[in-house]
Amino acid sequence: MLIQGTSVSVTYRRINALKKTYYNNEDILKKFFNEATVLPVPDEAPDDIPRIIVKTLHEHAQLNITPVAATLEILYNDGYENCWETCASYILERMKTVFGFLNILTDNRYDYIGIVTNILMDDVVRDGAKVLANNLLKVKDVSRIYDLNIKYTFVEDEEIFVNITLQNARLFRDGISADIAGDLGAKNQIAESIGAVVDINNRYAFNSSEEYHTSSEQLNNLVQKMSDIIGNKLEILLQKGVY
């Protein structure tokens, strides 16, 4: 199993004077982050356009802050990709600093929080689509199946969405191009594995209750659920279709 990357997103009511607040409190982020790029975006620009972009000290992750959401995008290497526990510690440490800044603006009151992790099940190296069809769909004839994408959505604790997407993942030699005829053929394919996207968030509760809000502490719960899925449930789901 290779853990390729994680995205942590935090959604909140619109923040005014975001740039000014950053300049007054930028020291909070300096433990793990470089100096930010503050973009010359006018206040009337769409809220989904980042106003502040800041990379971690070794540039393994990037934080994008808009008036309505903040997202930390992380790519793993240097052995992190082989150990989810190390990844989880990295997430919680950096996000503790991020929340130290955001809580000044939000009073630790958020709409919902989400965490998405991309995983390659690299123990499967051949016929990823057929493995999924056999294990999960119980298809008798898999000879004509080329690609397969299966998504599960579960609700936990009457609050949390757990979305798990399984699909085959074709891996090709370096230097090929999708724009060159024949480059994506079998001669250049080195493996057909299975990819998993695990998306956990508390939007179910947000969607269900007009009074709902959450706090930064919710991230600990989401990371724990991610740990349980990566460490236990994902393999069982892949092999038996049981969550």
Buried (B, 14 or more C-beta within 10 A) or exposed (E): BBBBBBBBBBBBEEBEEBBEBBEEEBEBBEEBBBEBEBEEBEEEEEEEEBBBEBBBEEEBBBBBBBBBBBBBBBBBEEEBBEEBEBBBEBBEEBBBBBBBBBBBBBEBEBBBBBBBBBBBBBEBEEBBBBBBBBBBEEBEEBEEBEEBEBEEEEEEEEBBBBBBBBBBBBBBEEEBEEEEEEBBEEEBEEBBBBBBBBBBBBBBBBEEEEEBBBBBEBBEBBBEBBBEBBEEBBBEBBEEBEE
